[in-house]
Amino acid sequence: MALDGRTARFQFNAQSAPGDQYDQPERPVEGDVANLEGPRADGPEGWLAGLLASSGSLEIESIEQWSLREDPKDRRNGLTVFFYSGAKIYARAL
């Protein structure tokens, strides 16, 4: 995918929900649709955060955009998707 004339690439890592049993069918945990509150990051990070927030998924609890973190030492390009089940997906922009 190209954004602003550059190829946008992400590395995804998933963290399972506490107590997940891999020999059992997945049981989605749903809540209210996540809103992307506050400003949106620039570039691929903001694009992906906006795409996920507007998806209408009832499983996504919130989305943290890394470049907007308060601690300047902890700012990178990417995001964490928090799910109501307790699972997380880390998406690092490359």
C-alpha positions as CSV (number, residue, x, y, z in Angstrom):
1,M,0.0,0.0,0.0
2,A,1.3,3.5,-0.7
3,L,0.6,6.5,1.4
4,D,2.0,9.9,0.6
5,G,3.9,8.3,-2.2
6,R,5.7,5.9,0.0
7,T,5.1,2.2,0.6
8,A,3.5,1.6,4.0
9,R,4.5,-1.6,5.8
10,F,3.6,-2.9,9.2
11,Q,4.8,-5.7,11.5
12,F,2.0,-7.3,13.5
13,N,2.4,-9.2,16.8
14,A,-0.5,-10.6,18.7
15,Q,-0.9,-11.2,22.5
16,S,-3.6,-13.7,23.3
17,A,-6.3,-13.0,25.9
18,P,-5.6,-14.3,29.4
19,G,-6.8,-17.9,29.7
20,D,-7.1,-18.5,26.0
21,Q,-7.4,-22.2,25.3
22,Y,-6.2,-23.0,21.8
23,D,-8.0,-26.3,21.5
24,Q,-11.3,-24.5,22.0
25,P,-13.3,-22.4,19.5
26,E,-12.8,-18.7,19.8
27,R,-15.5,-16.9,21.7
28,P,-15.5,-13.2,20.8
29,V,-16.0,-10.7,23.6
30,E,-17.9,-7.7,22.4
31,G,-18.6,-4.2,23.8
32,D,-19.2,-0.7,22.4
33,V,-17.6,0.4,19.2
34,A,-14.2,2.0,19.8
35,N,-13.9,5.7,19.1
36,L,-10.6,7.2,18.1
37,E,-10.6,10.0,20.6
38,G,-8.3,13.0,20.3
39,P,-6.0,13.8,17.5
40,R,-5.0,11.2,14.8
41,A,-1.3,10.6,14.1
42,D,0.1,11.4,10.7
43,G,1.1,9.0,8.0
44,P,0.5,5.2,8.0
45,E,0.0,5.0,11.8
46,G,-2.9,7.5,11.7
47,W,-4.3,5.9,8.6
48,L,-4.4,2.4,10.2
49,A,-5.8,3.7,13.5
50,G,-8.6,5.5,11.6
51,L,-9.3,2.4,9.5
52,L,-9.7,0.2,12.5
53,A,-11.7,2.7,14.5
54,S,-14.2,3.2,11.6
55,S,-14.5,-0.6,11.0
56,G,-17.4,-0.8,13.5
57,S,-15.8,-3.9,15.2
58,L,-17.5,-4.6,18.5
59,E,-14.4,-6.5,19.7
60,I,-12.0,-3.5,19.6
61,E,-12.0,-1.7,23.0
62,S,-9.5,1.0,22.2
63,I,-6.5,2.0,20.0
64,E,-3.3,3.6,21.2
65,Q,-1.2,5.5,18.7
66,W,2.4,5.3,19.8
67,S,3.6,8.5,18.3
68,L,1.1,10.4,20.4
69,R,2.3,9.0,23.7
70,E,3.2,11.5,26.4
71,D,6.7,10.2,27.1
72,P,8.9,11.3,24.3
73,K,11.2,8.3,24.9
74,D,8.3,6.0,24.3
75,R,7.2,7.5,21.0
76,R,7.5,5.2,17.9
77,N,5.4,4.8,14.8
78,G,2.8,2.2,15.4
79,L,-0.2,1.3,17.5
80,T,-1.7,-1.1,20.0
81,V,-5.2,-2.4,19.5
82,F,-6.8,-3.5,22.8
83,F,-9.7,-5.9,22.6
84,Y,-12.5,-6.5,25.1
85,S,-11.3,-10.0,25.6
86,G,-7.9,-8.8,26.9
87,A,-6.1,-9.7,23.7
88,K,-3.8,-7.1,22.1
89,I,-2.3,-6.6,18.6
90,Y,0.9,-4.5,18.3
91,A,1.3,-3.0,14.8
92,R,4.7,-1.4,14.3
93,A,5.1,0.8,11.2
94,L,8.3,-0.1,9.4
